[in-house]
Amino acid sequence: MFTGIITGVGRIVAVHPLGNSSFHGKRLTIAAPAGYLDDVGLGDSIALNGACMTVTTLDVAAGQFTIDISAESLDKTAALDGQGTINLEKALRAHDRLGGHIVSGHVDGVGHVSHFAQIGESWELRVMTPPALAKYLAYKGSITINGVSLTVNSVKDSTQGCEVSINLIPHTVDNTALASLRAGSAVNVEIDTVARYVERMLSVSALPHAAAADHSAATPIAQPAARTH
């Protein structure tokens, strides 16, 4: 579990195929900021651009670690198949502040930047998300873009998908890899976990068998009288 509050900007410095077919994944070597890996151990979870990955080797002295990413994950994410800057977040600890929102590190879809420009001291980022994610996105709701917890300022539905507009303050631009985005850039999108469960509850309650299930649940099975001595 994560919060969407980026704790470091790293860089994929090497990509090694794990096999010769399209069914094989890749091994990524990531360079982390100085001191970032001091409290990291083998097997720990670190989100790379919002995708939860497992540390498979660790070189604290060199400030580098590796992860193995499957072909399935490569197919369902963006910007994890080549060298470049990435957002890093270590897994949430029980005593940490939940400064962003609940983030699972499971990418729901790949969106594309439709607009990214400075407005005053801030920046406006607009991302076109896949049509299937539209129902989960709402004004002032939460969204994760490349691992960063952000607030949706507006939504605009179209046949191409749902375009969300987001305001980035200078601190966010200066301390994440979002500054490298350009129009057309592919980004990892994760919807709000709460929206996911609300949609599931509503869809199940609308099914024909729901009424029967509710009725049976409301009629308890007779139980033997409880002993009092």
Secondary structure, 3 states (H helix, E strand, C coil): CECCCCCEEEEEEEEEECCCCCCCCEEEEEECCCCCCCCCCCCCEEEECCEEEEEEEEECCCCEEEEEECHHHHHHCCCCCCCEEEEEEECCCCCCCCCCCCECCCCCEEEEEEEEEEECCEEEEEEEECHHHHHHCCCCCEEEECCEEEEEEEEEEECCEEEEEEEECHHHHHCCHHHHCCCCCEEEEEECHHHHHHHHHHHHHCCCHHHHHHHHHHCCCCCCCCCCC
